Amino acid sequence: MKKILHIDTSVRRTDQSIESYNSISKAFGRYFIDSWMSKNHQDEVIHLDLGLNPPEFISQEWIAAAFMPEQQRGEK
């Protein structure tokens, strides 16, 4: 079994009523994944949409936590 990481970065959606407003890159990516999965049912797809759900910006607190010894880290 393979794992595929599918990352979209366009802020455009794919459900607009006017077709030309939709994201072409997202549609292309979805087409690829659908084609792949039709032949590889057992594989897993992890989908991240960074355009519509961007990660938080790195802060001073994040940097400090990243360099903190593992035994001192909390659950978060």
N, C-alpha and C positions, 0 to 999 in steps of 0.2 A: 504494500500500500504506500502510495506517495502522498505528500502534503503539498498543496499549492497555496502560496501566499498571493492573493489577488489584492492589489492596492490601487484604488482610484484616487486621483488627486484633483480632478476638475470640480469646481464649485457648482457646475451645472448639473441639474437633475436629468432623469431620463423619462419623466412622466408628464412633460409639458404638453398642453393641448396643441400647441404649434410645433410641429416636428422640427423645424429649423432651430428652435430654442434648446433642444435636447443636446446632451453631451455626446459627441461622436466617439471620443475615446472610451467613455464608459460603455457605450453600445458595442464597440469593437471588443473590449475586454470581456463583456458578458457573452458575446458570441463565441469567443475562444473558449471560455470556461464551459459553456453549454456543449460545445462540440467535443471538448476533451472528456467531460463527464459522461457523455453518451457512449463513449468507448471504454471508459475506465470507471465503472460504477463504484468500485471499492475505494477510490481515492477520496481524500478529504480536502475541502477548500476552506481556507480562512480568508474572509473578506474584510478589508479595512477601507473605509471611505474617508480619507483625510481631507477631502474638499468640503464635505458636509459635516464632518466630526473631527475637526483639527485637534491635535494634541495640545496640551497646555504648554506655554512657553517655559523654558528652563529658567529657574530662579536661583538666587543665592542659596536658599534653603535646600533646593534639590541637589545642587552641587555639593553642599556640605554633607548631605545624607549619602550621596554616592561614594564619598571618600571615608565615611564612617566605618569603623570595623564592624564586621557582620554581627558579632555577638552583642553589639550595642544598638542595633537597628530595631525599630518597632515593627508592628504588623503592617503598617501602611506603606 
